[in-house]
Amino acid sequence: MRTMLTLMVICALPLAVYPDGELTHEYLQNGQWQSGDGFTSLRFSQKDGEYVFHWFGYEEGASGTYRITGDAVVFSGQEGDAVKLWRDRRAVLFNSRSGFYFTEGLEFAKGEVMWNTKTVVPPGAERVYKNIPVILIKSKDITNDGVKIRTGPSTSNRSVRFTDFADYAGGRGPKKEYGYVPKGIELTVIARTNDKVKIESWYNYWYLVEIAVNFRPSFGFSHQWFWAFGEFIDILKS
C-alpha cells in the first residue's frame, strides 16, 4: 500500500451576509425553504386573502400568518404552542457569497437559517474556505487506496480514525473503525484547491470531502468536512 496521506477536519464557515434586494410574497411562495440538515422545512402561501406559513420540523410543526417588513419576514402563530413561540418572530433575507450549497436564505435569531434550495451554488464556483481558495466540484468519487485522516492538510498533522457505518446503519453488523479511509469508499467531494501541490513523488490537488462521523437511527448521519489528497481519489471528470 502506498504511503497514506491526509484528510483534514473542517468547521463551518461564518455566513457572509448582506441585503439581497426586495423581499416579496411571490419570492417567498416560489422558494423552497429548508434547514441545512434537511429536518425542517418552511412553506409560504396565500389563503382567503391572508399570507400564511407552515413550519414542518422533526418533532413539531407550526402554522400562522406572516407579513413583510423591509427585508424581514415577521411571523404570527395561530395554533397551540405556536402562538407563543411564533409571536412576532422575525427572519431576515440574506445572500451568502461564501455558501457552498445555496446562496440565499432566511436567518432567524440565534443564527438559525432556512435556505432557499432553488438558489444552488453551481460546480465551478469559486469560494474561500478557512482562508483557502477553492473551486466547487460536488461529485461522488471513490478512494483508490487507503488515505489517512488528519487534522490538517499535511502529513505532520495528527491523524484520527475513520468509521465505516455501512453495516451498522443497515442493521447488518457493527461499526468498523480504521486508522485510514479504506480503498473503495465513496466520498462526497465538495471542492478542490486552486493549485496542485507536490507531495513525495505525487503532484495533485487537495480535495475537500464530506465523511460521516456519526449515525443515530432517529436522526441519520452527521458529517464533517476533511481534506484529501487527490492521488488517492478517482475523481469523476464532468
C-alpha positions in Angstrom: 0.0 0.0 0.0 1.3 3.5 -0.8 2.1 5.9 1.9 -1.3 7.1 3.3 -1.9 10.9 3.3 -4.3 13.2 5.0 -7.9 14.4 5.4 -8.5 17.5 7.5 -11.4 18.2 9.8 -13.1 21.5 8.8 -15.6 23.5 10.8 -18.5 25.5 9.3 -17.8 29.0 7.8 -19.5 32.1 9.2 -22.0 33.5 6.7 -21.1 36.4 4.6 -24.4 38.3 5.0 -25.6 41.3 3.0 -29.1 42.5 1.8 -30.4 40.9 -1.3 -32.8 43.4 -2.8 -36.6 43.5 -2.4 -38.4 40.8 -0.4 -41.8 39.9 -1.9 -44.6 37.5 -1.2 -44.0 36.0 -4.7 -40.4 35.3 -3.9 -41.2 33.6 -0.6 -44.0 31.5 -2.1 -41.9 30.4 -5.1 -38.9 29.4 -2.9 -38.2 26.0 -1.5 -37.1 26.7 2.1 -35.2 24.1 4.1 -32.8 23.9 7.0 -29.2 22.8 6.4 -29.7 19.4 8.0 -32.9 18.8 5.9 -35.0 18.1 9.0 -37.1 21.3 8.9 -38.9 23.0 6.0 -40.9 26.2 5.7 -43.7 27.0 3.2 -45.4 30.2 2.3 -48.8 30.6 0.6 -51.9 32.8 0.3 -55.3 31.7 1.6 -58.5 33.6 1.9 -56.7 36.9 1.5 -54.1 36.1 4.2 -50.5 35.3 3.8 -49.8 32.1 5.7 -46.9 29.9 6.6 -46.4 26.3 7.5 -43.4 25.1 9.5 -42.5 21.4 9.4 -40.0 20.2 12.0 -38.7 16.8 13.1 -40.9 16.6 16.1 -43.1 19.7 15.8 -45.0 21.8 13.3 -46.5 25.3 13.3 -48.7 27.5 11.2 -50.0 31.0 11.1 -49.7 34.2 9.2 -46.8 36.4 8.2 -46.1 39.9 6.9 -43.1 41.5 5.2 -41.4 44.5 6.9 -38.4 45.8 4.8 -36.0 42.9 4.4 -37.6 40.8 7.2 -40.5 38.3 7.5 -42.5 38.7 10.7 -44.5 35.6 11.8 -47.5 35.2 14.0 -48.5 31.7 15.2 -52.2 30.7 15.3 -52.5 27.3 17.0 -51.4 25.9 20.4 -47.8 26.5 21.4 -47.1 28.2 18.0 -49.0 31.3 19.3 -46.3 31.9 21.9 -43.3 30.6 20.0 -44.0 32.4 16.8 -45.4 35.8 18.2 -43.5 38.4 16.1 -40.8 36.0 15.3 -38.5 37.5 12.6 -36.3 36.2 9.9 -34.1 38.4 7.6 -33.4 37.7 4.0 -29.7 37.4 3.2 -27.4 36.3 0.4 -24.2 34.3 1.3 -21.3 34.7 -1.1 -19.5 32.1 1.0 -22.2 29.4 0.8 -21.1 26.1 -0.6 -24.6 24.7 -1.3 -27.1 27.6 -1.6 -26.8 31.4 -1.9 -30.0 32.8 -0.4 -31.8 32.1 2.9 -33.8 33.5 5.8 -31.9 33.9 9.0 -33.7 33.8 12.4 -32.4 34.9 15.8 -29.5 32.8 17.2 -28.3 32.0 13.6 -30.9 29.5 12.6 -31.2 29.5 8.8 -33.8 28.3 6.3 -32.1 28.1 2.9 -33.9 28.7 -0.5 -32.8 25.4 -2.1 -33.6 26.8 -5.5 -30.6 29.0 -5.2 -28.0 26.2 -5.7 -24.3 27.1 -6.0 -23.1 25.5 -9.3 -20.0 23.4 -9.7 -17.1 25.6 -10.8 -17.9 28.5 -8.5 -15.0 29.9 -6.6 -15.2 30.0 -2.8 -12.8 30.6 0.2 -12.8 28.0 3.0 -10.7 28.7 6.1 -8.7 31.2 4.1 -8.1 28.6 1.4 -9.4 29.5 -2.2 -11.2 26.5 -3.6 -13.3 25.6 -6.7 -16.6 23.7 -6.1 -16.9 20.2 -7.6 -19.8 18.4 -5.9 -19.3 14.8 -7.1 -19.3 11.3 -5.7 -15.9 9.7 -6.0 -14.1 6.5 -4.9 -10.8 6.2 -2.9 -8.3 4.1 -4.9 -6.1 3.4 -1.9 -6.0 3.9 1.8 -6.0 7.6 2.9 -5.2 8.7 6.5 -7.4 11.2 8.2 -5.6 14.1 9.9 -6.5 17.4 11.5 -4.6 19.5 8.9 -3.6 19.3 5.2 -0.1 18.0 6.0 1.5 14.7 7.0 2.8 16.5 10.1 -0.8 16.9 11.4 -2.3 14.5 13.9 -4.2 11.5 12.4 -7.7 10.5 13.5 -9.7 7.3 13.0 -12.3 6.7 10.3 -15.6 4.9 11.0 -17.4 2.9 8.3 -21.1 2.9 9.2 -22.4 0.9 6.2 -23.2 -2.3 8.0 -24.3 -0.6 11.3 -26.7 1.8 9.5 -28.2 -1.1 7.5 -28.7 -3.3 10.6 -26.2 -5.9 9.3 -23.5 -5.6 11.9 -21.3 -3.3 14.0 -19.4 -0.2 13.0 -16.0 -0.7 11.6 -13.1 1.6 12.6 -9.8 2.1 10.7 -6.8 4.2 11.0 -7.4 5.5 7.5 -10.2 5.6 4.9 -10.0 2.3 3.1 -9.8 1.7 -0.6 -13.2 1.6 -2.4 -15.0 4.1 0.0 -17.3 6.6 -1.7 -16.6 10.2 -0.8 -18.7 13.3 -1.5 -16.2 15.7 -2.9 -17.2 19.3 -2.2 -14.3 21.3 -3.8 -10.6 21.3 -4.7 -7.8 23.8 -4.2 -6.9 26.2 -7.0 -3.4 24.8 -7.4 -1.8 21.4 -7.4 0.9 20.6 -4.9 3.7 18.1 -4.8 3.9 15.5 -2.1 6.7 13.0 -2.3 6.5 11.8 -6.0 2.9 12.9 -6.5 1.5 16.1 -7.9 -2.2 16.7 -7.4 -4.9 18.9 -5.8 -6.2 18.7 -2.3 -9.9 17.9 -2.3 -12.5 19.0 0.3 -14.6 15.9 1.1 -17.5 15.0 3.3 -17.4 12.0 5.5 -20.0 10.5 8.0 -18.7 10.8 11.6 -21.8 9.6 13.5 -25.1 7.8 12.9 -28.2 7.8 15.0 -31.3 5.8 13.8 -33.6 8.6 14.7 -31.7 11.3 13.1 -29.5 9.7 10.4 -25.8 10.6 9.7 -23.8 13.5 11.0 -20.9 14.7 8.7 -17.7 16.6 8.8 -15.5 18.0 6.0 -12.0 16.9 5.5 -9.1 17.5 3.1 -8.0 14.5 1.0 -5.0 14.4 -1.4 -6.2 13.8 -5.0 -3.7 11.0 -5.7 -5.8 8.6 -3.6 -9.3 9.5 -5.1 -10.6 8.7 -8.5 -12.2 11.9 -9.4 -15.0 11.7 -12.0 -14.4 14.0 -14.9 -17.5 16.0 -15.9 
